[in-house]
């Protein structure tokens, strides 16, 4: 059999030189209202639930984008 071609190199993790994953996430990825960094699935589940509840509670009531008012 002939020589096999090595698999392509994996892309680097989303980390900046000298930063761990948490610090890099805070600096490069996470932002905006309700942003969070969870440690483990149970924390992630609770954080996503809180974020969704906050977003739904803050959503404007459904209706037309423009209301016509008779004078």
C-alpha positions in Angstrom: 0.0 0.0 0.0 1.1 3.6 -0.7 1.7 6.3 1.8 -1.5 7.8 3.2 -2.1 11.5 3.2 -2.3 12.8 6.8 -5.7 14.2 7.8 -6.1 18.0 7.5 -5.0 20.0 10.6 -7.9 20.9 12.9 -8.6 24.6 13.1 -7.3 26.2 16.3 -9.7 26.6 19.3 -11.2 30.0 19.6 -8.6 31.3 22.0 -6.3 34.3 21.9 -2.7 33.7 22.8 -2.2 33.7 26.5 -5.9 33.5 27.3 -7.8 30.5 28.6 -11.2 29.6 27.1 -13.2 31.5 29.8 -11.2 34.7 29.4 -11.2 34.5 25.6 -15.0 33.9 25.6 -15.6 37.0 27.8 -13.3 39.1 25.6 -14.1 37.9 22.1 -17.5 36.2 22.1 -19.8 37.0 25.0 -21.6 40.3 25.0 -25.0 42.0 25.1 -27.8 42.0 27.5 -28.2 38.8 29.4 -24.9 37.4 28.2 -23.6 34.5 30.4 -20.8 32.0 30.7 -22.0 28.7 32.2 -19.8 25.9 33.7 -21.4 22.6 32.9 -24.7 21.6 31.4 -26.9 22.2 34.6 -25.6 25.8 34.8 -26.0 26.2 31.0 -29.6 25.0 31.2 -30.5 27.4 34.0 -28.8 30.3 32.4 -30.5 29.8 29.0 -33.9 29.5 30.8 -33.3 32.8 32.7 -32.2 34.5 29.5 -35.2 33.4 27.5 -37.6 34.4 30.2 -36.0 37.8 30.4 -36.2 38.2 26.6 -39.9 37.2 26.5 -40.8 39.5 29.4 -39.1 42.4 27.7 -40.6 41.8 24.3 -43.1 44.4 23.2 -46.7 43.4 22.9 -47.6 42.1 19.4 -49.3 44.6 17.2 -48.8 46.6 14.0 -45.5 48.4 13.6 -47.5 51.6 12.7 -50.7 52.5 14.4 -53.2 54.7 12.6 -54.9 57.2 14.9 -58.0 59.0 13.8 -58.1 62.7 14.9 
